[in-house]
Amino acid sequence: MMRKLILLAVFAAGYLMGAAAGRARYDQIMETVDKVRRDPRVQEKTQQAVGVAKQQAPAVADKVTSAAASAASAAASKVKGSDHSEMNHMAGPQGDLP
């Protein structure tokens, strides 16, 4: 019983020290992230990236729409051509749904 208490105390102490060290490191990382985020060069490149994304959005939307239509058509043709003889009804919780 005494060994379990000692083990528990050591575990608790290690956890608390690790949590404090982890929080300090997290705060350090977030401070660095904020410095980078506030850097004018980063803000300029971010605005450039947003501009390019807005410019390319219509072309990407057209490609996605076309690809989705092709995929839907291919899926529909596969469903129409499959054999559903074993799937003549859907079973509910009691297995009685037509």
C-alpha positions, -999 to 999 in steps of 0.1 A, spaced: 0 0 0 28 24 9 45 17 -25 12 27 -43 11 59 -24 47 68 -32 41 59 -68 10 81 -69 29 110 -53 57 107 -78 33 105 -106 14 136 -94 46 156 -89 58 146 -124 25 156 -139 25 190 -122 61 197 -133 54 186 -168 22 206 -170 40 237 -159 68 231 -183 44 224 -211 24 256 -204 56 276 -204 66 261 -238 31 267 -252 33 304 -241 67 307 -257 55 292 -290 24 314 -290 45 345 -284 66 336 -315 35 330 -335 22 364 -326 55 381 -336 54 363 -369 18 372 -375 25 409 -368 55 411 -391 46 434 -420 63 411 -446 41 382 -435 10 404 -436 19 415 -471 24 379 -484 -9 369 -467 -27 397 -486 -11 386 -518 -22 350 -512 -58 361 -505 -58 381 -537 -46 352 -558 -72 329 -541 -100 353 -548 -88 356 -584 -86 319 -590 -119 310 -571 -142 311 -601 -119 288 -622 -116 264 -593 -154 264 -587 -160 255 -624 -135 226 -623 -150 213 -590 -186 216 -605 -175 197 -636 -157 170 -617 -187 166 -594 -211 163 -623 -188 136 -639 -186 117 -607 -224 118 -602 -230 106 -638 -205 78 -634 -221 67 -601 -256 69 -615 -246 47 -645 -230 21 -621 -262 20 -600 -285 16 -630 -264 -12 -643 -261 -32 -610 -282 -62 -600 -304 -55 -570 -322 -88 -569 -310 -95 -533 -319 -60 -521 -357 -61 -526 -364 -44 -493 -348 -26 -464 -350 -41 -430 -358 -18 -401 -353 -27 -364 -380 -54 -367 -370 -63 -403 -405 -55 -416 -400 -24 -438 -409 -30 -474 
